[in-house]
Each structure stands twice: as structure tokens, then as C-alpha cells.
């Protein structure tokens, strides 16, 4: 049995313990708690509060003091070995075109907690990697950082590449590969994009776009060149579309050919169950590895500078942390990517990535919005969420 001297902590760290102290029924999940208690001065942290949501699930909140002002931080610490799973959720079931408040997504999925996840377009399309239940819904783009989790709850971070080798008539592979899944041509100007039913929208082929319409048996039913007039295709659960900006990608393929695609990921994430993309990569093995340009972020992206932030990391195996930093407010000035990375390093996070921030930054626990969104406190509708469920497997 673990015994904790409450008077020692009160005397030495002057922390006011709430009624739901994380030491009550904690079940060993107090790694981040002890770090925050031990280094509050060094890390310029005040107003530390911690509440046990349930055994293995702790909400930490505090103020981080920067030279520019203070930032309100919320962290949810999750012990996945305590029977919690973490998985992505779409705003619209069965389609990547949709936006909804994080609170509403959490309610519909019956989740204990959640944060916002992917970047997304104005129409709700997730930008970057998204995989649910072993299926890539949208593929990685621009070498951006991605989080994944396997059936045993083991977490991985990487800048993954997913590609599909096209085999013709079951004999040989063609020289060109598929390198993007359900993402716009603007994010894949140098390769082939795969569109299936998740796209749930039309594909305009011809007039600068080459396409193949492939049926459920792998037969090429239609080939459209960049010089053809516009043809409209709709991917279904059986028929898919391959698209490219140059006819050269399909010069080895013709109508009536039979093809199949063999998918590969680097690193090998064949055991992956779920994945969420964001970026940039913040920490690896406890060291800051921030490189915005390597992941295609520029000043025009709106991600650089100071803003509200959402981040995801691990302190050690089976210990996941979700972070929000409020910003663009009088009482919370927001953070740069480097400041987020530095804070995560200070509190013992080993590996971490940035997720969509700005007005999207939101954390929900037990159905309540915990942070203060920057759009005057109003939740921005988002395309995806990373949700926490009480279950055995992800």
C-alpha cells in the first residue's frame, strides 16, 4: 500500500489539495503530478490544481509565466493500463466532410474526455493522417508528424510515409506509386492520389487532371487524360479513383487492365489501430526536434508565431498527456511552438507532437469545456477529435 504524507507536500510546496486529490485511488498514476510539484519555481508555474477524474485519469491545470505574460494550461494525464483507450472520431460518421463542436462529438461518442485533433479545411476535410480501426481514412502529407497507437495501447510518433505499389495483371508492378489517400491534389502535386468512399464527393477528371476509375474487381473501367474534357467520378465502397496531375503516371496502364494496390508504411505501422496527424514534431526521446520547414509549415500556414495550442505526448509507456494552452486573451497570451516544446520537456514528456491550435484548441472532460476557446469562449466546429473511452482495447 502506498502512503503519502499530505502535510509534507502542503508544507514544502504550498499546494492546496482539492477534495478529489489525485492521490486518492490513483493506482500509481502520479508521474506528472510529482514533477509539477517538484519543479514549480524552475518551470515558472503557479496556481497548480489537480483533480482525479477517475483512477488513472488526472486533470492538471496551472499558469505558466512567460516574459510576454501568463498562459493558462490544462493537461489531461491518462494511464492506458488502467483500462482507457484513446482513438480518433470524425465530426460526421462515414464522411470526411463535416464539422462539429468538440463537446458534441464527445457526447455522441460517449467519451469521458477529448481534445481537438487534425488540421482541416473550411469544409471540414482533415488535412494529414487519420486512421480509425486499422483503416487509413486520409493519408499523411508533407512529412508531418503523426501519432499512432496499437492494439496493446503502445504509442508511436513519427513522420510516416504511406505508399501503394500498383501491380498490373498480377504479374509486375508499374514504376509509379500511390502516395496520398483522400487528400486534395494541392497537397500531392508530384504523385498519385487514391480516392475511395471516404472522400464522399465528386472527382473532376480531365482538363489538367489524369484519372483511372477502378471497379471492385480491380478492373480499370475508364482512363481520362489531362487533355480530355471534364468527366465526373464518384468513389464508392467498391469503385475507387486514382488521380494525378500528369499523364505520365498512368502511361503503363490502360482500360480493361486489372490492378491491385499493395500498401506499405515507413516506419512499419502494420500493427497500428488508430492514427492522428498534426505537426510539427516537438519532442523525441526528451529532446526538442522542432523543424517547421521540414513539415511544410511557413508563415502563410498560420501555425507559426504565438497562438492557442493543442499538443499530445507521452511521459513514459502507458502515460499519455493531452495539453491545451489558451491564447489571444487578456489573461492568457498563448505560446509559440518552441515554448510548448520547452514546457513539455520541463514536465517530463518524452515524445510529443503539436496538433491543430488557434480557435480550434478545446479540451472537454465529463461533458464540460475545460479551457477557454479563443473565439470569445465559443467552441469552433472541428473535423476530428481525439477521444478517451473506458474500455480494454483501443
N, C-alpha and C positions, 0 to 999 in steps of 0.2 A: 504494500500500500504506500502511495506517495503522500508525504506530509509536507505542507507548505507553511512557513512562518509568515503569516499576514502582517504582523507587527514589524518584522524586518523590512518588508517591502514598503510599508507605509512610512517608516522612519527614514529609510535611505533614499527613496525615490519620490516621496510626497505624492503618491498616486491615490486618488480617491476611487476605491473599488465600488463598482456597481453591484446591485443585488444579484445580478447574473454574472458573477465573476467567472472568467474562463477557467479558473482552476477547479470550479465545481463541476464534477462529472466530465472533466476534459478528456480523459482517456489518453493522455500523453501528447496531445496536440498543442504544444505551447512554445515551440521553437521561436517563432517570430515575436511572440509575447515577451520572452526573456530578452531578446535582442533590443526591442524597443525600450524596455525598462532599463537596460544596462547602458545604452548609449544615447540618452535623450539630449544631453548637452552637446556632445560631439556632432550629432546629426541635426542640431538646431530644431528640435522637436518639442512642442509643448501641447498642453490640453489633450493628453493621451487618454483615450477611453476605449475599453474593450468589453464586448458583450458576447456571451456564449449563446449562439442561436440554437445549437443542439450539439451534443457531444461530437467533436471532430469538425465543428463549423464555427468559426470565430469571426466577429466583425470588429476590426480595429479602426479607430478614427483619431486623427491628430492634426495639428497645424504645423506645417513645415515653413520655417522662416528663411527667406532668401534676401539678398541685398535689395531686390526690387520691391519686396513686400512679402506678405504671407500667403500660403496656399493651403486650402482645406483638402485633406487627403482621406480617402476611405479605402480600406483594404478588407477583402474577404479572404480568409485563410481556410483552405479545405484539405482535410485528411481523407484522401480517396480510399484508404484502407479501412475507414470507419463505415463503409457502405454507401459512399456517394459516387455518382457518376457525373461526368461533365460532357456535354455534347452540344453541337450547333442546332439551331432551329431557324427556319425560314419564316418571314413575315406572312407569306402566302403559301399554303400547302400545295405541292405539285407544280410550282412555277417559281422562277427566279425573278419575276416581275411583280414586286409588291413592297409596300412599306407599311409599318405599323409601329405604335409605341412599344417600347421595351416592356412596360408594365402589362400591356395587353398580350404580348407574346408569352410572357411569364405565366399569366393567368390561364391562357389556353393550353399551355403545355403542362400545367400543374407543377411548375418548378418552384423550388424553395428560394432560389436566387438566380440572378443573371446580370450580365453586362452586355453592352452593345459590342458588335464584332467587326465584320468586314467593312471596308470602304464600299461605296455603292454609287451608282449613277442616279440622276434625278428621278428616273423611272423605277428605281429600286433594284436594278441588276447588281448583284455582288461583284466587286472587282477583285480578282485574285482567287486564291484557293478556297474551295468549300467542298468537303466530303462528309456525307452522312451515311451511316450503316454500310460502309465499305464501297460506296459509290462516289466517284468524282462527279459532282454536280457542276462546278466550274473549276477550271484548272489554274495552276499557278501562272503568274505573269511577271515579267520584268525583274526576275531574280529576287522576288520579295520574300521576306521571312514568313514562315508558316509554322503553326503549332499542330501537332497530331497526337493522338492517344490510341493505344492498342487495347485489346480485349482484357488485358491484365491490369489496366489502369496506368501503364507506363507511358510517360510523356516524352515527346521528341520535339526538338526545334531544329529547323534547317531552312536553307533557301532551296527548296526542291525543284527539280525539273521533271515533268511528266511528258513522255513521248510515246507515240504509237507507230510501230513499224507496220507498213502496209504490205501484205502478201497477196500476190496475184495468181489466181487459178491454182492455189495450194502448192505452187512449185517454187517460187522465188520471191524475194522482197524487192520492191522498187527502191530507187535511190532516195526518194523524198519521204519524210516522216511527218506525222501529225504532231504538233507541239503545243496546241492550245485547245481547251474544251469550253464550249459555250461562252466565249468572250468575243467582243467586237473586233473587227479587222484592225482598228486603230491600235490595238494592243498586240497585234501579231502581223506586222507588215512584211515579215520575211519567211512565213511558213504557212502550213495548212491548219485550218481550224475545223474541229469536229463539233457538229450541232446535232443534239438529239431532242427528245421530247421535253427536257427541262427548259429548253430555250423558249418554248411555248409562244412563238411569234414567227412571223414570216421571215424568209431569207430571200433577198432580192439578188438574183444572179444575172450575169451579163453586164454589158456597159462598164467594164473595168473590174469585174469580179468573175473568176472561173469557179465552177461548181460541179460536183458529182452528186446525183441523187441515188442513194443505195437502198435497196429494199431489205426486208427482214432476212432474206436468204443470202445476202451479200452480193446480189447482182446489181451492177451499175445500170440503172434504168434510163438515166438521162445525163448527158455531158454538155455543159454550157461553157463556151469560151468567153474571154473578156470582150471580144468584138461582137458577140451576139446581142440581140435586143433583150430587154428585161424579161426574165422568167421568175415567177414567184413559187418558192417551195415552202412547205410546212413540215418540219420534222415531226415524227410520231414516235410511239413506243416501239415500232418496228423499223420504220424508214429513218435514215439519218442523212445528213448533208455534210459533204466535205467542201471547204471553201478556201480559196487562195487568191492573191492579187496578181498572179502571173500564170499564164497557160503552161509554162514550163514545169510547174509542179505536177501536172497531170498528163504530161506527154507520153508516158508509158501505159496509160490506162484508157480503155475505150468502152463504149456501151456494150453490154452483154458480158463483159468480163466479170468474173467472180472474185471478190476480195474479202479478206478479213484483216482485222487490226489486232496486233499483239501489243499490249500496253506494258510500259516499263517506267519505273520511277528511280530517280537518283537524288538522294540515297534511297536504298530499297525500303519502301514503306508498304510492302505487300501485306504486312500484319496490321496495318493501320485500320482503325474502325471509323474514326472521325478526324477531320482537319479543318482548321480555320486559318485564313491568310490575313496578313496585315502588313507590318513593316513600318520603319526599319527594325532590323535585329538590334537589340540593345545590349544584352549581356550573353557571354558564353563562358562557361567554367569560371564564373565570378569576375570576369574581366569585361570592360566596356569595349564593344566592337562596332560601334555606331559608324555607319558609312552610307549616308543618304543617297549619294550619287550612284553607288553600286546597285541600288534597288530602284533606280529611276525616279527618285524624288528630287524636285527642283523647287525654286521659289514659286513657280506657277502652280505647283501641286497644292499649295495651301497648307501643307503639312509642316513646313519648317517655321521657325520663329517661336513665339510664345503663345500657348493655347491651352484650353482644357485637354486633358489626356486620359486615355484608357490604355492599360497595359496588362499583360499576362505573363506570369513567371512561375518558377519553382524554387523552393529553398533547399529541398532535398527530395529523394524519391517519395512519392505519395503525398507531397506537400505542395499544393498549388495555391498561388495567390492571384487574386484579381484586384486591380488597382484603378481608382479614378482620382483625378486631380481637377478640382474645379478651377475655372478661369474666366477671364473677361468680366469680372465682377469687382466691386469696390473692396469686398472683404476677402477676395481670393484672386490672385493675379495670373494664375496659370503657370505653366512650366515649358521650358524648351525640352527637346528630346534628350539632350545631354544631361539636363537637370533631373529628368525622370530616371535615366540610366544610373546616375550617381546616387540618387536616393535608393533605388532598388539594390544597388551594390552595398550601400551602407547598412541596410536592414537584413542582409544575408541572403539575398536572392542570387541564385547561381546562373540561371538561364532565363532570358526574358525577351519578349518582342513587344513592339508598340502595336496598338490596334487603332481603328478609326477614332478620332477625337473631335475637338471643336464642339459644336452644338449637339453632336451625337452622343457625347460622353454621358452615360447614365448607368447607375447601379440600382438594382431592385432587390430587396430582401424581404421575405414574407409578405409580398404583395405591395410593399411601400417603396417609393423612390427615396433612396438614402442620401444621394448627393443633391446638388442644386444645379440643374442644367443651365447652360449659359444663355439660352433663348428666353430670357426673363423668367426662368424657372419652369418653362413649358417644355415637355418632352418632345424632341424631334422624332419623327417617324423614321425608323431604320429598316434595313432589309434583312439583317440577320442578328441573332443573339447567341451568346454562349451561356447555356443554362445549366443549373445544378439540380440534379434529381437524387432522391433517396432510392437507391437500388444497388444490386450487386455488381452488374456489368454495365459498361458504357453503352 
